[in-house]
Amino acid sequence: MEETKSKRVGLVARLSDPGGVQSVALSLIRGLNQKGVIPDILWDVEPSWPMLEKAGVRAKFTHVPFRFSTTLIDRMPLSLRYLAWIINAVDGEQFRRQYDFVYTVNQVFYFPSDFPHLYYLSGPPLLPQLEMLPRGVKGVPIRFFKWMYRTFWRTSRPIFEYQRGGKYVINSHYTARLFKEAHGVDLPVVHPPIKISDRWFDHSDLSLRDSLVFFSRIVWYKRPYLVLELAKRHPNYRCVIMGGVQPHQQSYFEELQKKAATMGVKIEFIRNPSDQQVREELARAKFYIFPAVNEHFGMTTPEAIASGAIPFVHDSGGQIEIVIDERLRFSDSELHDKFDALMKLPDAELAQIRKKLVAHVQQYSEEAFWVKMFQHSGPGKSPSLTDVGDCQANNITSFAKG
């Protein structure tokens, strides 16, 4: 184990914007830090150091040059983004001498089977059932590039392929079923981490809660426009739509605001809310509304539950394993009827429903995530991460750069 002291743990992740994948990466860093490990972030742009500082985590950065920078890719149309990531594919073999173990939450690297690594999967490209390709003429360019990939690059740049010797975990039972359908392989499920331990509420506060709240990234496929319909039907409730809005989604955000004005409904829009704003709004939420179809998991739902909100979510995807009471799940045709029925339940019954849900979501705690991730982080012929952590804890200064 002596040579382990001069090696490191890498993490392939883009940590410049908030979101579910970034939350997983930040939690993983936090767990590694508790083992005495300060991982190297492997990407082409530096992480948001204020975001890491705010999260209370320590990491270093190793620049990995891409042929197309991620900032340039952000401005590309979908078809060119697909092509650019193929060209950007990185052979992880080049990092063998530098790292004992590499985690990846962004599938840009591919690794030989004997390289100690772990992919954390949460959606496409290895789950083709969840791809949302443009229809008709608009979809022609990306379908052409997909044909080019299958014909010319899938062997030499296999970033969109399941590596039979690769090490993977996946984020929900729903996505695990889809993965088995696509590849015939059962993957272990490691649910995303939710910071539950610092959430609390007064169990007698339901009568004081006055809001319907949507909380997720504000993008078209999360379908926040359905919240406008509920707001119009239930004007006595304060209605909030909050979440991350990336620059390329700004136009959709503005369209949503215009739609609310046209419908004559009063909505409080909170763009890129702070942690404090999220806490305050979830503390006021009586009902948390999440209309996305076939959400891969949906981290904000257990966060809302842990904050005391009653969830009302689409009856599909990973939400089914989070929201176990069928009365709180809807199909599109049932949206209004089911919500009306939910609104008629007495607070005493809602309190019992909430109590069961809060107990259920404890399994998604950050501590549970660490236990499961680290169970899968020790390939048989290489040092386990526990060993790496012990060595780094004893010799942590050997990983400082410069």
KESEDREN-516607 format. One record per residue (C-alpha): x, y, z; residue in three letters. Coordinates in steps of 0.001 Angstrom, whole numbers, padded with zeros to 6 digits, always signed. Layout:
XYZALA...
***
This chain:
+000000+000000+000000MET+002985+002362+000143GLU+002567+003484-003457GLU-001078+004390-002786THR+000105+007374-000740LYS+001348+009116-003871SER-001863+008562-005827LYS-005260+010198-005838ARG-008982+009813-006406VAL-010435+011523-009469GLY-013997+012665-010132LEU-015201+013344-013675VAL-017821+016036-013153ALA-018849+019437-014352ARG-019385+021552-011268LEU-020215+024982-012615SER-024020+024988-012362ASP-026539+023675-009816PRO-028611+020589-010624GLY-029211+016960-009693GLY-025984+015544-011139VAL-023981+018293-009471GLN-025704+017534-006151SER-024620+013905-006447VAL-021037+014966-007171ALA-020953+017421-004264LEU-022276+014810-001868SER-019719+012291-003092LEU-016962+014835-002473ILE-018344+015431+001023ARG-018254+011705+001749GLY-014714+011418+000397LEU-013640+014372+002521ASN-014922+012560+005601GLN-012579+009707+004675LYS-009697+012163+004425GLY-009778+012191+000622VAL-009600+015407-001368ILE-010514+014363-004915PRO-009344+015923-008161ASP-012151+017274-010348ILE-011383+016212-013925LEU-012923+018552-016489TRP-012044+021259-018989ASP-013379+024191-016943VAL-012798+024819-013274GLU-015575+024085-010820PRO-017447+026934-009222SER-015252+027394-006173TRP-017916+029501-004390PRO-020382+026632-004938MET-017919+024130-003431LEU-017197+026454-000535GLU-020904+026950+000098LYS-021384+023173+000055ALA-018606+022810+002613GLY-016480+020485+000491VAL-012821+020389-000504ARG-011565+019387-003938ALA-008781+020167-006369LYS-008919+020613-010110PHE-007052+018921-012944THR-007593+020436-016363HIS-008581+017916-019031VAL-008483+019573-022468PRO-011460+018842-024727PHE-011377+019523-028443ARG-014633+021424-028002PHE-014917+023330-024754SER-018024+022758-022691THR-018782+026481-022762THR-018825+026308-026570LEU-020961+023138-026517ILE-023503+024939-024325ASP-024220+027279-027237ARG-024561+024528-029837MET-027810+022995-031100PRO-028604+019472-029874LEU-027229+017665-032940SER-023848+019435-032788LEU-023639+018871-029010ARG-024045+015141-029644TYR-021265+015185-032249LEU-018972+017340-030101ALA-019123+014924-027160TRP-018147+012041-029438ILE-015104+014010-030564ILE-014362+014989-026943ASN-014310+011362-025727ALA-011420+010731-023315VAL-009618+007390-022937ASP-009250+006972-019177GLY-006193+004752-019622GLU-004028+007882-019658GLN-004861+008435-015958PHE-003799+005008-014751ARG-000545+006253-013196ARG-002187+009219-011507GLN-005256+007761-009804TYR-006161+004789-007690ASP-009816+005291-008436PHE-011945+007495-010692VAL-015631+008240-010262TYR-017594+009669-013156THR-021027+011288-013128VAL-020591+012638-016684ASN-020040+010001-019327GLN-017210+011582-021277VAL-014472+009142-020201PHE-014298+005450-021031TYR-012091+003089-019057PHE-010428-000301-019539PRO-012131-002971-017425SER-009084-003348-015135ASP-008926+000380-014318PHE-010527+001045-010909PRO-013550+003200-011688HIS-017262+003651-011086LEU-019888+005254-013308TYR-022902+006825-011630TYR-025717+006655-014192LEU-028859+008755-014090SER-030148+008965-017657GLY-029221+008839-021366PRO-027201+007998-023381PRO-027164+004473-021894LEU-030921+004672-021350LEU-032116+005220-024930PRO-035758+004934-023822GLN-035415+008344-022148LEU-033900+010227-025067GLU-036053+013133-026256MET-035154+013652-029911LEU-036821+016290-032072PRO-039448+014897-034398ARG-039696+015338-038139GLY-037231+017466-040072VAL-035740+018953-036896LYS-034593+015494-035810GLY-032779+014645-039062VAL-029333+016079-038110PRO-029015+014237-034800ILE-030292+011002-036325ARG-027615+011363-039011PHE-024895+011888-036392PHE-026189+008885-034464LYS-025812+006812-037626TRP-022266+008126-038056MET-021456+007194-034468TYR-022778+003633-034829ARG-020989+003197-038171THR-017606+004807-037511PHE-016976+005627-033845TRP-018747+003259-031470ARG-015607+001085-031180THR-012905+003768-031121SER-014878+006332-029032ARG-017400+004270-027090PRO-018765+006935-024739ILE-022361+006090-025683PHE-021853+002342-025205GLU-022285+000098-022187TYR-018817-001209-021370GLN-019272-004873-020472ARG-016301-004776-018155GLY-017235-001407-016710GLY-018333-000742-013129LYS-021707+000997-012837TYR-024365+001968-010344VAL-027662+003630-011251ILE-029909+006146-009565ASN-033332+004452-009233SER-035195+001185-009598HIS-037021+002724-012531TYR-033840+003524-014465THR-032395+000134-013456ALA-035365-001571-015147ARG-034814+000493-018286LEU-031113-000357-018273PHE-031907-004067-018086LYS-034357-003715-020980GLU-031674-002011-023076ALA-028603-004066-022104HIS-029798-007229-020332GLY-027835-006386-017181VAL-028960-005760-013598ASP-027210-002762-012044LEU-027092-001961-008327PRO-029267+000987-007349VAL-027760+003864-005388VAL-030380+006547-004897HIS-029205+010164-005088PRO-028394+011795-001750PRO-030895+014051-000026ILE-029800+016193+002911LYS-032618+015043+005160ILE-030991+015352+008566SER-031076+019172+008501ASP-034744+019353+007449ARG-037420+019594+010103TRP-040946+020918+010570PHE-043715+021191+013139ASP-046028+018212+012695HIS-049023+020400+013555SER-048261+023071+010946ASP-050400+021938+007992LEU-053112+024492+008661SER-050472+027239+008522LEU-049058+026262+005136ARG-050479+028381+002321ASP-048588+027509-000876SER-048511+025268-003925LEU-044845+024965-004898VAL-043028+023652-007961PHE-039301+023209-007337PHE-037006+021802-010024SER-035040+023021-013004ARG-037398+025208-015014ILE-037334+023466-018389VAL-040155+022468-020717TRP-039968+018718-020047TYR-040575+019207-016318LYS-043954+020656-017420ARG-044290+023519-014933PRO-047072+024929-017108TYR-049437+022431-015465LEU-048884+024285-012203VAL-050479+027311-013865LEU-053652+025293-014392GLU-053781+024276-010726LEU-053125+027857-009668ALA-056026+029110-011787LYS-058357+026464-010349ARG-057290+027124-006739HIS-056775+030890-006439PRO-056885+030841-002639ASN-053440+029256-002565TYR-050233+031175-003048ARG-048410+029577-005989CYS-044643+029447-006505VAL-042521+028170-009394ILE-038854+028098-008462MET-035758+026429-009782GLY-032589+026698-011803GLY-032708+028509-015141VAL-029652+028134-017319GLN-028939+030778-019981PRO-030164+028590-022850HIS-033465+028059-020976GLN-034106+031757-020355GLN-036486+032026-023315SER-038667+029205-021947TYR-038701+030845-018518PHE-039909+034106-020058GLU-042562+032263-022110GLU-043837+030645-018901LEU-044095+034037-017219GLN-046034+035407-020203LYS-048361+032401-020172LYS-049147+032999-016487ALA-049953+036640-017248ALA-052162+035661-020201THR-054050+033170-018023MET-054501+035803-015362GLY-052918+033724-012600VAL-050628+035140-009962LYS-047409+033135-009751ILE-044290+033965-007801GLU-041370+032988-010026PHE-038041+032457-008263ILE-035150+032008-010682ARG-032036+030242-009365ASN-033145+030345-005714PRO-030662+030375-002864SER-030635+027542-000321ASP-032341+029866+002129GLN-035115+030663-000349GLN-035655+026969-001022VAL-035943+026246+002690ARG-038361+029119+003243GLU-040616+028178+000331GLU-040731+024473+001159LEU-041552+025402+004760ALA-044624+027271+003448ARG-045614+024616+000900ALA-048691+022608+001759LYS-048504+020816-001587PHE-045400+020219-003683TYR-046321+019831-007380ILE-044107+017861-009758PHE-045659+017138-013185PRO-042614+015702-015031ALA-043288+012446-016900VAL-040886+009527-016381ASN-038546+011521-014182GLU-035415+009413-013712HIS-035628+009828-009921PHE-036500+013375-008833GLY-034358+014587-005936MET-036510+017578-005101THR-039494+015393-004194THR-037940+013711-001116PRO-036433+017093-000199GLU-039917+018616-000232ALA-041327+015693+001763ILE-038571+016011+004365ALA-039515+019697+004617SER-043136+018825+005430GLY-044842+019337+002049ALA-047423+016890+000683ILE-046248+015772-002785PRO-048520+015610-005819PHE-046558+014054-008676VAL-046999+012386-012034HIS-047658+008654-011791ASP-044549+007555-013668SER-040808+007021-013512GLY-038797+007231-010325GLY-041521+009225-008574GLN-043483+006023-008001ILE-040805+004645-005687GLU-040642+007932-003751ILE-044360+008723-003442VAL-045834+005420-002287ILE-049410+006634-001744ASP-051381+006370-005013GLU-053662+009231-003974ARG-050677+011553-004426LEU-049894+010480-007994ARG-051807+011468-011124PHE-052079+010776-014826SER-052766+013776-017049ASP-056454+012920-017350SER-056740+012757-013548GLU-054840+015935-012707LEU-057721+018072-011521HIS-059983+015355-010131ASP-057226+013851-008007LYS-055977+017200-006791PHE-059498+018278-005892ASP-059904+015048-003895ALA-056578+015632-002171LEU-057582+019160-001214MET-060730+017812+000474LYS-058818+015523+002842LEU-058788+016798+006432PRO-055459+017993+007794ASP-055436+015131+010308ALA-055455+012598+007459GLU-052867+014571+005495LEU-050677+014587+008600ALA-050786+010784+008724GLN-049915+010561+005043ILE-047039+012957+005589ARG-045734+010982+008558LYS-045505+007790+006482LYS-043802+009581+003607LEU-041216+011222+005852VAL-040333+007818+007296ALA-040105+006360+003775HIS-037675+008967+002409VAL-035131+008415+005173GLN-033621+005737+002905GLN-032497+008528+000546TYR-030316+010259+003120SER-026827+011419+002263GLU-025391+008923+004774GLU-027187+006039+003023ALA-025798+007252-000311PHE-022232+007216+001024TRP-022572+003701+002426VAL-023841+002313-000878LYS-021397+004212-003067MET-018403+003114-001058PHE-019619-000487-001065GLN-019146-000395-004838HIS-015870+001519-004808SER-013419-001313-004108GLY-012703-003443-007183PRO-011405-006849-006218GLY-007864-006510-007581LYS-007250-002935-006479SER-007187-001142-003133PRO-010649-000417-001768SER-011583+003204-001356LEU-011558+002683+002378THR-007868+001785+002090ASP-007236+004796-000136VAL-009040+007014+002349GLY-006988+005694+005239ASP-003749+006300+003350CYS-004781+009797+002285GLN-005935+010678+005761ALA-002479+009820+007038ASN-000669+011645+004244ASN-003142+014221+002974ILE-000547+016892+002193THR+000904+014685-000539SER-002064+015571-002736PHE-001636+019331-002722ALA-000741+020817-006080LYS+002180+023095-006716GLY
***
